[in-house]
Amino acid sequence: MEFIKHMPDDYYRVSVVNTFAPMSTSTDYEVPMALRNPFVLYRLSLNHIELIEYFVRLLKPKNFLELGVQFGEASHRLLPLIPSTYVGVDIMKDTNISYLETSFPNFKFYNMTTDAYFESCTDERFDMVFIDACHTHEQTYKDFLNVKDRVSENGVIFFHDTYPVNVFMASNDLSGDCYKTAEIIRKKHHHEFEIFTVAVNPGLSMVRKCSKQVHWLP
């Protein structure tokens, strides 16, 4: 049994610098920053897995939750970096999932909807979460509400597809309208979370759970 790659080759590199160096971002500084990145149909400009891996290596979370595993591309890269439990949830079970279950004893896969997972598993807590299942605002926001109290202090939640570059990318079969979830977190949950979105198609948002900016403040 082996892991079957589904992504473009540059998604399997292990250096953020090498991955992003050849990007053909425009240097026309008269164009707004978020619009300088070229749009290529069915080709993601932002290597979100590479960025998430960088922060996993930097912050060293003990455990990880991934909602929307699909082919297991992110799981395959991140699992060796997680010392405790790595939980994956998806309604489909690709053959790669069987490989991951066999190869990594700390990998727990739930073949169900995210709603069903949160209903059945009530005691697990996580240092880091990646939400990339259903791409609708309604469901991504529901996933956020379900997981927000399970995230440790200073824990990070990643949202994919939160900055579609145009109306086409915001269609239901691509990024959808989960960019609205990033907006509602910014407006309604700023007392408990801070959020930053990488404005490169299709976007990646980082949400940090924090009661205050730094812990040594009184």
Residue pairs with C-beta under 8 A, 6 or more apart in sequence:
1 98
1 99
1 102
2 99
3 72
3 76
3 96
3 99
3 100
4 71
4 95
4 96
5 12
5 73
6 71
6 73
7 49
7 71
7 73
8 43
10 19
10 47
11 47
11 49
11 50
11 73
12 77
13 19
13 50
14 53
16 50
16 51
16 54
19 47
19 50
20 47
20 50
23 37
23 45
24 38
25 36
25 37
25 38
26 36
26 37
26 38
27 36
28 36
33 199
34 163
34 165
34 199
34 200
35 165
37 45
37 165
37 200
37 201
38 45
39 45
39 165
39 166
39 169
39 201
44 201
44 202
45 165
45 200
45 201
45 202
46 198
46 200
46 201
46 202
46 203
46 204
48 158
48 160
48 204
49 73
49 74
49 77
51 198
51 204
52 74
52 78
52 130
52 158
52 204
53 77
53 78
53 81
55 128
55 156
55 206
56 64
56 78
56 81
56 82
56 128
57 81
59 127
59 128
59 156
60 81
61 82
61 126
61 127
61 128
61 155
61 156
62 82
62 83
62 84
62 127
63 82
63 84
63 85
63 86
63 87
63 124
63 125
63 126
63 127
63 128
64 78
64 82
64 85
64 86
64 87
64 126
64 127
64 128
64 129
64 130
65 87
65 89
65 124
65 126
65 128
65 129
65 130
65 147
65 150
66 74
66 75
66 78
66 86
66 87
66 88
66 89
66 129
66 130
66 132
67 89
67 114
67 117
67 129
67 130
67 131
67 132
67 133
67 143
67 147
68 89
68 90
68 114
68 130
68 131
68 132
68 133
68 134
69 75
69 88
69 89
69 90
69 94
69 97
69 109
70 90
70 92
70 94
70 132
71 94
71 96
72 88
72 94
72 96
72 97
72 99
72 100
74 130
74 132
75 86
75 88
75 100
75 107
76 96
76 100
78 86
79 86
79 100
79 104
79 106
79 107
80 104
82 106
83 106
84 106
85 106
85 108
85 124
86 104
86 106
86 107
86 108
87 108
87 109
87 110
87 121
87 124
87 126
88 97
88 100
88 107
88 108
88 109
88 110
89 109
89 110
89 112
89 113
89 114
89 117
89 133
90 97
90 109
90 110
90 111
90 133
91 111
91 112
91 113
92 111
93 109
93 111
97 109
100 107
100 109
101 107
101 109
110 116
110 117
110 120
110 121
112 120
114 133
114 134
114 139
114 142
114 143
114 146
115 142
115 146
118 146
118 147
124 150
125 150
125 151
125 152
126 147
126 150
126 151
126 152
126 155
127 151
127 152
127 155
127 156
128 155
128 156
128 157
128 158
129 147
129 151
129 155
129 156
129 157
129 158
130 157
130 158
130 160
131 140
131 143
131 144
131 147
131 157
131 158
131 159
131 160
132 158
132 159
132 160
132 161
133 139
133 140
133 143
134 140
134 143
134 176
135 161
135 172
135 174
135 175
135 176
135 177
135 178
136 172
136 176
136 177
136 178
137 176
137 177
137 178
137 179
137 180
137 181
137 184
140 159
140 178
140 181
141 180
141 181
141 184
144 157
144 159
144 181
144 185
144 207
147 157
148 157
148 189
148 192
148 193
148 209
151 157
151 209
152 209
153 209
153 210
153 211
154 208
154 209
154 210
154 215
155 208
155 209
156 206
156 207
156 208
156 209
157 193
157 206
157 207
157 209
158 204
158 205
158 206
158 207
159 178
159 181
159 182
159 204
159 205
159 207
160 202
160 203
160 204
161 174
161 175
161 176
161 178
161 179
161 202
161 203
162 175
162 178
162 179
162 181
162 182
162 197
162 202
162 203
162 204
162 205
163 179
163 182
163 197
163 198
163 199
163 200
163 201
163 202
163 203
163 204
163 205
164 170
164 174
164 175
164 179
164 201
164 202
164 203
165 201
165 202
168 174
169 175
169 201
169 202
170 176
170 177
170 179
174 202
175 202
175 203
179 203
182 195
182 197
182 203
182 205
185 193
185 195
185 205
185 207
186 195
192 209
192 210
192 211
193 207
193 208
193 209
193 210
194 207
194 208
194 210
195 205
195 206
195 207
195 208
196 205
196 206
197 203
197 204
197 205
197 206
198 204
198 205
198 206
